[in-house]
Amino acid sequence: MNFCKICYTWGSGLNNPGANMTIELYQFEVSQYSEKVRLILDYKGLDYRKIEVTPGVGQLEIYQMSGQRQVPVIKDGNRVVADSTAIAKYLDETYPDRPLIPTAPKSRALTLMMEEWADESIGAKSRLLLFSGLKDQSFRSALLPPNTPELVKNLVEAVPSEVLQAVGFGIGASPEAVQAAETAIQQDLEALCLLLQDSPYLTGDTPTLADFSVAGLSMLLKFPEGNYLDLPEQLQGKGVPGIADNPLYETFFTWRDRLYAEYRQPRIPTTTAQAGQPTSINIE
């Protein structure tokens, strides 16, 4: 079964050795690991087409393509690469303009360590905090697609916090786990603010994989300002209460907004998928 989707294309393709090839990014729009890859593709100026993977039950196509069920996955010609870290390294090796990973030993080590830390800390813990943010009725409603029927919006807003808490236990988002994640994220953001006080980027004077990893993976803490994501306009600049609106972390989010303004391409929808183009697929 085919599912309707919208494709979006970014980048100038000037750095792409296969100038007639457009990289296909199999992704989930509200996936911070997908956003990490989108930032990298934009930074390198590569043409790419987003192929939305619909959450659901049909995992077969992406599994057959990549041997696993997670997004993001890219297809570059005949080459298929899964996992955001592996994708970043592949893109840096294949398209060396605007390198992501420094060659100087100390800078390289810091960049790789920070990328791994961001994946395991900010990436994992921000999802727990986003779940806690869903207890806010207005935030929960704003996460719904723009064409959601009013009746469904009302039902979602009406879900009691007690029900969400019960669901949270089932997915590992118990109150204790959420509190531990919040404490860890607060420490992470404090450390990032200190690093950015006297440096334009996290590991030096030029952006690296560390910067795009941290920026992309923090998406669920606070959605970026501007038309970068296919989300309701009212979500721009909004995020987890107590984190997104906390003045203690303003240095970090201001830096991230600047990084987006400098390197992230605004969203420009093209046309609905035509015959011969990839179709969206289902994935749990």
Secondary structure, DSSP 4 states (H G I P E B T S, - for coil): --B--EEEEE---TT-SSTT--EEEEE-TT-HHHHHHHHHHHHHT--EEEEEEEESS--HHHHHHHSS--S-EEEETTEEEESHHHHHHHHHHHS-SS-SS-SSHHHHHHHHHHHHHHIIIIIHHHHHHHHHHTTSHHHHHHTS-TT--HHHHHHHHHS-HHHHHHHHHHTT--HHHHHHHHHHHHHHHHHHHHHTSS-SSSSSSS--HHHHHHHHHTTTTBPPSSS-SSS-GGGTT-BSTTTTT-GGGHHHHHHHHHHHHHHPPPP-EEEEPPTTS--BEEE-
